[in-house]
Structure formats: C-alpha cells, structure tokens
Amino acid sequence: HTGERPYRCHACGKGFTVSSKCVEHEGMHTGEAPYRCSACGNRYRTKGSLTAHAKTHAADGGGGGDAAA
C-alpha cells in the first residue's frame, strides 16, 4: 500500500491504483455507457449504476437486467 497510482487518465491525468477504474473513469470523458438495462434500454457507464437502476424495476415487478454491449 504505497499510495502509488500508476494508471493515468489520458484526458485529465487523474491517477488510479487499478487499471479497470481508470478505464471506467475515462468513459466519463468519452460519454461511453456500455451497460444497458434489458428492461427499459437505459444505458450506464458503470455496472454498479446499472445494478442500482435495476432495483427500480424489481420494486415495480418489471424485472431488471444487466447487459453490457
């Protein structure tokens, strides 16, 4: 746990300890939203955001989905 952040965002230079978090962050700059809700078609940048959204469908009985496209 050295505090080193070797993975840098190409757009803003923010550092990350894990490469996947850097890639996820870079999607913010590009507008990329690879996670699509199979119930309504809404798109999200992170799987966590999609999972939180899917709970709204579960609450109303509509089911939920998590499809990456």
Secondary structure as the mmCIF struct_conf table of DSSP 4:
data_model
#
loop_
_struct_conf.conf_type_id
_struct_conf.id
_struct_conf.beg_label_comp_id
_struct_conf.beg_label_asym_id
_struct_conf.beg_label_seq_id
_struct_conf.end_label_comp_id
_struct_conf.end_label_asym_id
_struct_conf.end_label_seq_id
STRN STRN1 TYR A 7 ARG A 8
TURN_TY1_P TURN_TY1_P1 HIS A 10 CYS A 12
STRN STRN2 GLY A 15 PHE A 16
BEND BEND1 THR A 17 VAL A 18
HELX_RH_AL_P HELX_RH_AL_P1 SER A 19 THR A 30
TURN_TY1_P TURN_TY1_P2 GLY A 31 GLY A 31
STRN STRN3 TYR A 35 ARG A 36
TURN_TY1_P TURN_TY1_P3 SER A 38 CYS A 40
STRN STRN4 ARG A 43 TYR A 44
BEND BEND2 ARG A 45 THR A 46
HELX_RH_AL_P HELX_RH_AL_P2 LYS A 47 ALA A 59
TURN_TY1_P TURN_TY1_P4 ASP A 60 GLY A 61
BEND BEND3 GLY A 62 GLY A 62
STRN STRN5 ALA A 67 ALA A 68
#
